[in-house]
């Protein structure tokens, strides 16, 4: 069994690669820098930027049959959509949505050869939109649509497509997101700061609390292992009580009620001064 894991340098991707290797699987760890790859005798690192077509083509030529492909690589931009630089939105979608499809296209011949499974690491943000994470949510909603279509289109060949929606788990992505958000805020004009400054302060504090209380990424890795190995995998796995609660509330409550609960939970002010 050989599994390719993208975004394997840290967080959930790293935990997945290590868990599968310890299980005895051969793991190809896609990383942007080889020096960041997890170390194990069964892990073979490969330079893999999901937006680099040449790297994808080169890696696909040498991969051999795959029993699994885990699309985990991703980035996060945060901030109010009203003032978000459009190049950030384009980059968000390019990595988290277009990049996912690019990887899937490049390695589907190897998955066919190995009669493998395609696992998409999504997020609760792919099912429930959160204020100040609109760009990230848009990319994950797009990933959900890509996964749905691939699941339907690949079913005649018996190639399962499985979506994993983690809740809050420890990741280097959250601190990186905070740094990028602060850099964007530093160049935001006075109007944007007046409109959203308090909300961004509250969101930053919420982000720190989430990271402090986040669960170990190994829990997500265990679910991915299950998705890759059980005889009949489910189309979707929600990981974490927060993920299950958030999705349940979205399904059961009116939209305005969900909006209010999200504002209160994150601690965002309900009224800001007008522009």
Secondary structure, DSSP 8 states (H G I E B T S, - for coil): -EEEESSTTSHHHHHHHHHHHHHT-EEEEEESSGGGS---TTEEEEE--TT-HHHHHHHHHT----SEEEE-------S-GGG--HHHHHHHHIIIIIHHHHHHHHHHHHHHHHT-EEEEE--GGGTS--TT-HHHHHHHHHHHHHHHHHHHHHGGGT--EEEEEE-SB--HHHHHHHHHHHHHHHT--HHHHHHHHHHHHHHHHHHHHHHHH-B-THHHHHHHHHHHHSSS--SEEEESHHHHHHHHHHHHS-HHHHHHHHHHHHT--S-----
